[in-house]
């Protein structure tokens, strides 16, 4: 099976999301902190990302669409969609208050 760089980004993001979910489940008394993090993520999506980055990330992660299908919507190559997603995630990571990377 061929592995693409976008697969690594998706797996890394998925593993980070699972780690965060496990953290949240182990700390039942941190609902306010979770809400604050959600607000931060939504704000980062609105402010930090370009329109195309936001579209690609929401379609890929929130709606579960394939890069190929998103690329058809935008009339670009799937590699362009992958770059939009990678760059958007990097922008969001830089804004996260708890980011260690």
Secondary structure, 3 states (H helix, E strand, C coil): CCCCHHHHHHHHHHHHHHHHHHHHHHCCCCHHHHHHHHHHHHHHHHHCCCHHHHHHHHHHHHCCCCHHHHHHHHCCCHHHHHHHHHHHHHHHHHHCCCCCC
